[in-house]
Amino acid sequence: MTSSAIREILKITQRPEVISFAGGLPAPELFPVDPIRAAADRVLAEHGRQALQYSTTEGHLPLRRWIAERSEITADMVQITTGSQQGLDLLGRVLIDPGDIVLVESPTYLGALQAFTPYAPRFVEVATDDDGIIPEALDELLGRVDGRLLYTVPTFQNPTGRTLSAQRRLALLEITRRHLVTVIEDGPYNELRFRGQEVETLFSLARRTTPDDDLNVIMLGTFSKVLAPGLRDAWVQGPRHVIDKLVQAKQAADLHSPTLNQMIITELLDDVLAEQIKIIREAYGQRAAIMIDAVARELPTGVSCTDPDGGMFCWVSLPDESIDTEAMLPEAVANNVAYVPGRPFYAAGERRNTLRLSYATSTEDQIRTGIADLGRVIAERLSSRPAADAPL
C-alpha cells in the first residue's frame, strides 16, 4: 500500500463514527483560547505596528532570550522557526550534502525522513530497544559507516513513546564525539512528562563538558505541543556557526516567522505556559493510563505495547511478523477505528507488523471502545493466518 493510499484511507477517519488513534495532534479542547485572545489584544493595543511589520530573521529577541535562559545559553544561539518541521528542513539544507549518511533510530519520526529526503542523504538505521538507541550498536555501526549526522527523538519518541535512559545519553554523547558525529536532538515532547523523573537533555549534558562553539548537539523545541500548533512557533538552538547558517537559510526561505505570533507567545510565558503544561500533563497521563490498560485487556496474547512516561504515543507490535498493518488498516477503518501503520517510520521500510496509537485527542470512552474494536480486528487477522505460518 502506498503512502497516498494510507492518506486516502485516513481521510475516512474524519467521519464522526470512526475513533481515530492515528493523528499526531494535540488535544484541541485543551488549547488556551481565552488567554491567547487576551494576549493578542494586548500585543495589538500596545505594539500593533511592530507586531505587523517585517522583523529580524533570527526572531523576536525577548522570546529568544527566554528560550536561551532556560538552557543557560545566549540568544545568539537560538533561531526561531515556523514550526519544528521548518527547523528540520533548514537543518537539512545546511548540514546534508547528497549521499551523506544520516543515522536515524529504528523506527524514527516520519516527518524527519520527509524533511531530509529532498537533500538526498543515505539513511542508516540504528538499533533500539525499550530504552532507546543501543549505544553498543551505534558504536559498532560508526565503525563501519562514515556517518556524520545522527537524528534522534530521545524523550517520549515519536512513534514509540520511548525515552533514552540517562546512562545511555552519556554513552551516546561519548560515542558521537569520538566519531565526530553531529547530533540533532528533536524535543517536541520534552515538557509532556506525566510520570517518573525528568531526564536531562542531550544538549544540556553536552554543555557540561564542551564549550558552546564546539557543541556537537543541536536541539529543536516547539510551542506547538504546549500552547497551540496553529501559532507555528518553534526554535533551533545550537552552536553559533550552525545558527549563523540557519539564519541565512531561513532568510531565503521565508524571511522570518510571523512577529505577531512570536509576541503573543512571549505574553504567555510568565504565567499561562506553566499552567498549560500542568493541564496537558494531567490529561495525557490519564488518557495514556486508560489506553495501556485497555491494550492489556483487549488486544490478543502476544501483542506488545510500549508504556510511555509522557508524550502522545504508544507503539504496538504484533506477534507475527508476516502480518502487514497497512493491509489491515482498511479492515480496522471498516470497524470504525484507525491507527498509523508502522512501516513508514522505518527508514528501510521494514517491520510491517507494527502500528502507532495516539491517546492525546480521544476521550476515555473512545479509548476503551476503540481499543476493543482494534483488538477484534487483530484477533481476526491472527486467527486467519494459514496454520503453517503460525509461530511455533
N, C-alpha and C positions, 0 to 999 in steps of 0.2 A: 504494500500500500504506500502510495506517495504521500509526502507531507501535505500537498494540496488536497488530497483526498481526506486526510485526517482533519484538515481545517474545515472542509465541507461538512463532515460528519459533526464536528464540534459546533458548527453553526446551529445545528438542530437543538443543541443543549439550551438555546435561548427560549425554547418552549417552556412554559411555566410548570408543566408536569415532570420535566426532567430535572433530577437532582444532580448538579454538576460539581464534582470534585476536581475538575480539570483546570480551572483558572488559577493563575498566579497572582490574583488581585487582592489588595487589602479589603477589609470589610467596610463597605461604604456607610453603613449605619453608624460607624464609629468616627467618621470624619468630623472634625471640629468646625462645623459650618458657621455657627454664630461667631466664634472668636475670629475666624478668618475674615468674615464680613466686617467685623468691627475694626480689625487691623487694616483692611483695605481702605475703609473710610478714613482712618487716622492718617494713613500714608498719603492719600489723595488730598486731604484737607491741609496737611502740614508740609508736604513735599511733592505736591502734584506735578509740577513742571519737571522736577528732577526725575521722578519716577517714570514719566512718559517720554523722556528724552533718550537719545543714544547714550551709551555709557562705556566704561572700560571693558576690554575683553576679559581681563582676569576675574572680574566680578565685583559685586558690592563690597567695599572694604570692611564695613562693620560686620558683615556676615562672614567674610574670610577670616577676620580676626577672631571671631567667636570659635570657628572651627579650629583654627590654629591653636588657640589657648587650651582646648581640650586635649590636644596631643603634645603640648609644650613645644610647639614649633612656631615659626614666624609666618606671617600672612603671605609672604612671597613664595611659600612652599605649598600654596593652595590655589587651585584653579576651579572656579565654578563651571559646571556643565549643565546642559539642558537634559537632565536625567542621566542616570548611570550608563545607559546604553550609549549615549554620546561619548561619555568618558572612555568606554571600551573601544569605540570606533576611533577616537583620536589617538589612543594609545597604540592601536594597530597601525595607524598611519605613521607614527613617529618611531615605532620600535621594531616593526616587522618588515623585512625585505622578502621578496619572492623566494620560496624554497627554505626559509628559516624554519628550524624545528621549534615548535611551541608545545611544551608539555602541559597536559591537562589531566585532571582527575578522571577516573573511570568509575562511574559516569560523571559528567560535568554539566555546567549550566549551558543550555542550548543557545541562549542569547549571546554568549561569548563566542561560541563557534560561528554563529551567524555574523557577528561583528568583525571577527578576524578573517573570515574566509575571503573577502574581497582582496586582501593583501597577499593571498596565495602562500600561506605557510604550509608546512607539513605538520599535522597534528600527531602527537605520540602520547598514548595513554599511560598514566602512572597507576599502578595497582593501589587499591584502597581496601579497607575493611571498616568495621563499625567505629573505629577511632580515627578515620580519615586516611590520608596518604600514609602508606607504609614507608618509613624512612629508608629501610634497607633496600626496598625495591627501587626507590628513587635514586639512591647512590649507585646501585648496580646499573641502572638504566643510563645514568650520566657517564658511566664508564664506557658505554658502548655507542652513545649518540652524542652529537655536538649540540645539545640543547642550550639555548641562551635565554629562554623565557619560560617561566612557569606561571600558569594561571590557576588560582585556587580560590574557592569559597570556603574558608576554614571554619566558619561559625554558622551552624544551622544551615548546612549546604542546600542549595537548590540543585538537584532534585531530592536528595536523600534525607535531609534534616540532620545529618551527622555533624559532629563538631570535632575538629582536630584537637587531640589532647595536648595539655600544656607541655608534657615531656616531648611529644613529637614535634611541637612547634620549635622548640630549641634545636632538635636534631635537624629539622628541615632547614633552619637558618644556617647551621654549620655546614650542611651539605651543599646548599646553593652558593654560599660564599666560597667554599673550596673549589667549586666547579665554575665560578664566575657566572652564575645564573641570576637574572633579574626576576623578582617575584612580583606578580600582580595579585594583590590581596583584595578580593571583592567582598565588601562588608555590608550589604544591604540589610541584613537581619541582625546586626550586632546588638541592637537595643531591644530585641524581642525575646529576651530570656525570661521564661516563666517558671523555671525550676533549676536548682543547682547553683554552683558558684561561677562567677564571672571568670573568663579565661582571657588573659592579656593578648592583645592583637599582635600579629607578626611585626607590624610596623613599630609598635611600642617596644617590643622585645629587641628589635634590631637597633633601635636608637640607644639602647643601654650601652652598647659596645662599639658603635660605629658613628663617626662624625656625619652630620646631616648630609653633606655633599657627597659622601661615599656610600650612602644607604643603597642596598640592593632590593629594597621593598618599596613598592608604590601601592597606596591604598585608595580604594574608592569607597565613598559613603553617599547616602541619599536621605532626603526628607520624604521620599515617596511612601515608605512603609510606616513612618511615624507621624506624618501630618496628612498629606493628600497627594497622590501621584499626579493629579491634574496640574499642580503647580510646576511640575517638571524641573525641580531644582535638586542638584546633586553636586558632588565635587570629587576631585582627584587631589591627593596630597602625596608629595614625594620630594626627592632631591631637586634643587633649583634648576639644574641643567635639563632635567626632564620637563619640569613645569614650563621653562622658557620655550621649549619646543612645542608643548601643548598650546601655549598662548598663540604662537604663530599658526598652528593648525586650526585652532578654533576661530581665529580671526578670519581665516579663509572660508571656514565652514558656515558660520552664521553671525560673525562679528562679536556678539555677546549674548548671554542668556537674558531673558526679559527682566529688566530692572525692577519693574513693579512687583513681580512675584518674589524677587530676592528681598525687597524691602518689606513686603508683607511677612515673609518668614522671619526676618530679623525682629519684627514687632512681637513675634510669638515665642521667642527663645527664652525669655526670663521666667515665664510662668506657665503658659499654655503647653509648651512642649513636654515638660516633665510630667505634668498631669496626664497628658495624652498617652505617653508611653506606659504609664501605670494602667490606664484603661485598656489599652491594647494587650498588654501582657496578661491581664486577668482574663479577658475574653478568649484570647487564643489558647491560654493554658487550659481553660475549661473545655473548649471545643476539642483540643488535642486529646485530652484525657478520655473524653467520650468516644472519639474515633478509635483510639488504641484499644479501649475496652471492647468496642463493637467488633473490631477486626479480630480480636482474640476469640470472641464468641461466635461470630458469624462466618468467617472465612474457613475453608476446609483445612483439615490437618495437613501439615507440611508447608503451608503458606507462611512466609516470614514477613515481618514488617518492622521497620525501624521505629524507635520510641524516642522522638526528639525532646530536648530540653528547652526548645524555643523555636522561633521561626514560624513557618507556614505550611510545611510539607512533611509527609512521611512516604516511605518507599516500600513497595510491596514486591516480593519475589515469589514466583510460583515454583512448585517443586519439580515440574517437568520442563526442561529447557527447550523441548520441541514445541511448546505452546507459544503462539505468537499473539501478544496482547494487542497488536494493531489489528490483526484479523478478528480478534474477539470484540473489538470496540463497537462495531455495528450492532452486535447482539446485546451488548450492555446498554447502548442507547435505546434499543427497542424495548428494553426493560426499564427505561426511564432513569438510568444512572450513567454518568460519564466520568472518565479519567483521562490522563495523558499517557499514552504508551511509552515505554521506557527506551525503545531503540534509538530515537533521535538524540538522546542525551549522551550516547556513546560516540566518540569521535570516529571509531572504527565501525560503527553501525551494528554492533553485535548485541548479545543478551536481549533477545526478543521476549523473554518470559518475565519482564518487569513492568511496573507501572508506577506513576506518581499520583498521590492523592493530596489535595489541599483541604484543610479544615477551616481555613480563615473565614470564608464567606457563608458557611452553612449554619443553620440553626441546629440545636441539639436533636430535635425530632427528625430533621432532614438527614443528619449524620446517621442516626440509628436505622432509619428506613433505607437510605441509600446503600449503606454497607451490607444490610441484609439482602438487598436486591443483587448487589455485586457478588455476594457470597454464593447465591444461587447460580449466577451466570458462570462463575469459576468452577463450581462443583459440577455443573453440566458439562463444561469443557473438559474437565479432568476425567469424568466418567465416560466420555465419548471417545477417549483415546483407544486405538487398537491395543489389544492385550499385549502384543509383542513389544509395544512402545512403552508400556508402563515400567517404571523403575523397579528393580528388584529390592 
